[in-house]
Amino acid sequence: MMDVRYADEVFDDLRPSVDWLNSRKPGLGFELEDEFYASVAVVRGRPYSYAVDHTGLRPLRLRRFTAVLYY
């Protein structure tokens, strides 16, 4: 499995998004957080399953939310 290191900006983006979604519908932000970490687990298990895009990174779209995990 691939090791994961998070850029500081990840949590600068994730935490306010979780809080905002929870303020709109209790628990929804936690669902985003769960999906984010589930996506990280997918990347750890299959890091080369996604193609490199024009940014030079590999994007993985979260299924339910309009967010992309770049690695």
Secondary structure, 3 states (H helix, E strand, C coil): CCCCCCCHHHHHHHHHHHHHHHHHCCCHHHHHHHHHHHHHHHHHHCCCCCCCCCCCCCEEECCCCCCEEEC
